């Protein structure tokens, strides 16, 4: 990260947002952008659209809209394209997802009907609860990767795009770990594509296609994908920014808000039990134990980093953390996340906190897709490459370099993000150490 504001290219022209997986999250995002363009809804939940940034010191201090402080692509200049294993256009997918009201869906029906999915890359071994009907053929995984690239380049030409980003919004794949001989180097990975290696998941094919074309990539699911060494190598080779993984939405969002507060007050935690009921396609996919393990590992990683049991053994050494997800079709996209937290206060006396978060999974995720797309585009125009840790604010499991630990404290993550934006524009960081904190 050497270059700064004078090196940031302008955000003029069209930005194409490529989305593998035109399900509830992505179609809620796309429909939402169209509703906002028409002035029918507000972009609530989006830091790029609603957030402000403090700059200056003392009497010169002021708050500036983030999208006026850094050069971000305009919502008016966004184009959407994507893949799915079902043939429904985006309007049909919105209606099936039942996230948005009929009134909202009908208001942008004409815009959504025009967006039809390209055939998706699918392998039932990685998502056992789904059966793909609208899928790419090809003798090898390499062939399928080339077809994904063809879709991208055709889309760029048809829409006259200046730049593109890709955000994975597909289903959670089964749990995997890095496999030597295929995931470890770019050469081995490309060899694996040509030999149909069983450890190469569909999400990796999309990530490879994007990074090979110089397109920034974000992984919105918890499965192994662009966090393998082979794709880190490709991102650095082509000087492409990327990040991941797993959108931080409902229950984990609550944990990264509440846990730092408990730690800040030096309150102990004896146990944290979390359960979810969810009825959308994501819930159906996670009903498979192997896909659930990918999500479980992602969800369980949060508290240890925040509490640091090794440093605070009297408070957190033996705390018990349990996470469950239950598929419950009647709930649809309206997920319920329930937490019971057993805490300890002065002299070790026990207390309890109970949270019942009746959230809307896709409503929380949609603005994350928007922010990631706009910030990754900014990162590329600023000539950044590789893993963008400053975007850890959006992830359940932020990617890090080997041997480093992810930061999960939401407020630390937000400070890092905002200070990175200040850095882009040659503004000093806000540290809250002195006169910068006063108006």
PyMOL commands that set and color helices and strands:
alter all, ss='L'
color gray80, all
select helices_A, chain A and resi 5-7+24-37+47-50+58-60+66-69+75-77+90-97+102-107+109-113+141-159+186-194+202-212+229-237+251-264+281-285+289-307+313-316+329-331+346-348+361-381+389-394+410-424+435-437
alter helices_A, ss='H'
color red, helices_A
select strands_A, chain A and resi 15-20+52-55+62-65+78-84+118-119+163-168+216-219+241-244+268-278+320-327+336-344+350-358+386-387
alter strands_A, ss='S'
color yellow, strands_A
deselect
rebuild
show_as cartoon
